[in-house]
């Protein structure tokens, strides 16, 4: 994909306004960018260099695409060629399409589940609950998302909200592991889990900021504060 959009999510040096749109689309459709950090850039011309060409895969093919790189060979274009390998001989017997817990949502639980989900979203994302419809809540949630600097933190928090709703509303298929009995950590809460994910995301953001000293220092400070908390 020639995105004509810049973002640190695909190892460019900056994120512009045009870059936020594909970021949201890719995250919202469970797609993955497999671009890797490289001393070369995907685009170079007399006006400068940038990483605007993306290689995107869906979840089933994520494990099959490897050895991604920006080719050194001349491409006779402002865009450099992208090279990667695709594995067509994967052992499907050892592949599972699911990870983690699988929940049972019975038909009579649909209303209860969605009511609990909307209440949890209103609480976690500070949306005033005044009897809005699902569309109203969705629009307010989207408005909060578009105002985020790092969409990954927002998505991780939303995922935790859905998981919490599932745990409190539904039964799950996985049998409890008797060997793990008594090994849980009662002090570890959902809030701490979100804080840890946020701290990790801020660390990655700080480490990827290499060509802007002021921005790097600012992000280093944010990471230090989150880590201390």
C-alpha positions in Angstrom: 0.0 0.0 0.0 1.3 3.4 -0.9 -0.4 5.2 1.9 1.0 8.7 1.4 0.7 9.0 5.2 3.4 9.2 7.9 3.3 7.6 11.3 5.8 6.4 13.9 3.6 3.2 14.1 5.4 2.1 10.9 8.8 3.5 11.9 8.6 6.9 10.3 10.2 9.8 12.2 6.9 11.7 12.6 3.1 11.2 12.6 1.1 13.7 10.5 -2.6 14.2 10.4 -3.0 12.0 7.3 -1.3 9.2 9.2 -4.0 9.0 11.9 -6.7 7.9 9.5 -5.0 4.6 8.4 -3.9 4.0 12.1 -7.6 4.0 13.1 -8.6 1.9 10.1 -5.9 -0.7 10.6 -6.6 -1.0 14.4 -10.4 -1.1 13.9 -10.3 -3.9 11.4 -7.8 -6.1 13.2 -5.1 -5.7 10.6 -1.3 -5.7 11.2 1.5 -3.7 9.7 4.6 -5.9 9.3 7.0 -3.1 8.3 10.2 -3.3 10.3 12.7 -0.6 11.4 15.3 -0.1 8.8 18.1 2.4 8.0 16.6 2.7 4.6 13.3 4.5 3.8 10.5 3.2 1.5 10.3 6.6 -0.3 13.1 8.9 -1.3 13.1 11.9 -3.6 14.6 15.3 -4.0 12.1 16.6 -1.4 13.2 14.1 1.3 12.7 10.6 2.6 9.8 8.9 4.5 8.2 5.6 5.2 4.8 5.8 3.5 4.6 2.3 1.9 3.0 -0.3 4.0 2.7 -4.1 4.0 -0.5 -5.1 5.8 -1.8 -8.5 6.6 -4.8 -9.9 8.5 -4.6 -12.2 11.6 -4.6 -15.6 9.8 -1.6 -14.6 7.6 0.4 -12.8 10.2 2.5 -15.8 11.1 3.1 -16.6 7.4 4.8 -13.4 6.3 8.5 -13.1 7.3 11.8 -11.6 6.3 10.3 -8.2 5.5 12.9 -5.7 4.2 13.4 -2.6 2.1 15.3 -3.8 -1.0 18.7 -2.2 -1.8 18.2 -2.7 -5.5 17.3 0.2 -7.8 13.5 0.3 -8.4 13.5 3.0 -11.1 11.0 4.9 -8.9 10.9 7.2 -6.0 9.5 4.2 -4.0 11.9 1.5 -3.0 10.8 -2.2 -3.5 9.6 -4.1 -0.5 10.6 -7.7 -0.1 9.2 -10.4 2.2 8.6 -14.2 2.3 5.2 -15.9 2.4 5.0 -19.4 3.9 2.5 -21.6 2.1 3.3 -24.8 4.0 2.2 -24.0 7.5 1.2 -27.0 9.7 -2.5 -26.2 10.2 -2.8 -29.0 12.8 -0.8 -27.0 15.3 -2.7 -23.7 14.7 -5.4 -22.5 16.9 -7.8 -19.7 15.8 -8.5 -18.6 19.3 -6.4 -17.6 22.3 -7.3 -17.0 25.9 -10.8 -17.7 27.2 -13.8 -18.4 25.1 -17.1 -17.2 26.6 -20.6 -18.6 26.3 -23.2 -15.9 25.5 -26.6 -17.4 25.6 -29.4 -15.8 23.6 -31.3 -14.7 26.7 -28.2 -13.0 27.9 -27.8 -10.6 24.9 -29.7 -7.8 26.5 -27.9 -8.2 29.9 -24.5 -8.4 28.2 -25.0 -5.2 26.1 -26.4 -3.3 29.1 -23.4 -4.3 31.2 -21.1 -3.4 28.4 -22.6 0.1 27.9 -22.5 0.7 31.6 -18.9 -0.4 31.8 -17.9 1.8 28.8 -19.7 4.8 30.4 -17.8 4.2 33.6 -14.3 3.5 32.2 -14.4 6.2 29.6 -16.3 8.8 31.6 -19.3 9.0 29.3 -22.4 10.4 31.1 -25.1 7.8 31.2 -28.3 9.6 30.4 -30.1 6.8 28.6 -28.3 7.1 25.3 -28.7 4.6 22.5 -25.9 2.3 21.4 -25.3 4.7 18.4 -25.0 7.7 20.8 -22.5 5.9 23.0 -20.5 4.7 19.9 -20.3 8.3 18.6 -19.1 9.6 22.0 -16.5 6.8 22.2 -15.3 7.5 18.7 -15.0 11.2 19.6 -12.8 10.3 22.5 -10.7 8.0 20.3 -10.0 10.6 17.7 -8.6 12.9 20.4 -6.0 10.3 21.5 -2.3 10.8 20.7 -1.6 7.1 21.0 -4.5 5.0 19.9 -3.0 1.8 21.1 -3.5 2.8 24.8 -7.2 3.6 24.1 -7.7 0.2 22.3 -6.0 -1.7 25.1 -8.3 -0.1 27.6 -11.4 -0.8 25.5 -10.3 -4.4 25.1 -10.0 -4.7 28.9 -13.5 -3.2 29.3 -15.0 -5.9 27.0 -13.0 -8.7 28.8 -14.3 -7.5 32.2 -17.9 -7.4 30.9 -17.5 -11.0 29.6 -16.1 -12.2 32.9 -18.9 -10.7 34.9 -21.7 -11.7 32.6 -20.9 -15.0 30.9 -19.6 -18.4 31.6 -16.4 -19.5 29.9 -15.6 -22.8 28.1 -12.1 -23.3 29.5 -11.9 -25.6 32.4 -10.1 -24.1 35.4 -6.6 -25.4 35.9 -6.5 -27.2 39.3 -2.7 -27.0 39.4 -3.0 -23.2 39.4 -5.2 -23.2 42.4 -3.9 -20.9 45.1 -1.4 -19.3 42.9 -3.4 -16.2 41.9 -2.3 -12.7 42.9 -5.3 -11.1 44.6 -3.6 -7.6 44.7 -3.3 -7.5 40.9 -6.4 -5.6 39.5 -7.7 -4.7 36.1 -6.7 -1.1 36.8 -3.1 -2.2 37.4 -3.1 -4.2 34.2 -4.2 -1.1 32.2 -1.5 0.9 33.9 1.2 -1.6 33.0 0.1 -1.7 29.4 0.1 2.1 29.3 3.6 2.2 30.8 4.9 -0.4 28.2 3.3 1.6 25.3 4.9 4.9 26.6 8.3 3.1 26.8 8.0 1.9 23.2 7.0 5.4 22.1 10.0 6.9 23.9 12.4 4.4 22.4 11.2 5.0 18.9 11.7 8.8 19.1 15.3 9.2 17.9 15.5 12.4 15.8 13.8 14.9 18.0 15.5 15.6 21.3 12.8 17.7 22.8 10.0 15.2 21.9 12.2 12.3 23.1 12.8 14.0 26.5 9.1 14.8 26.8 8.1 11.2 26.1 10.9 9.9 28.5 9.4 12.0 31.2 5.9 10.7 30.6 7.3 7.1 30.7 9.1 7.8 34.0 5.9 9.2 35.6 3.9 6.2 34.4 6.5 3.8 35.6 6.7 5.4 39.0 2.9 5.3 39.4 
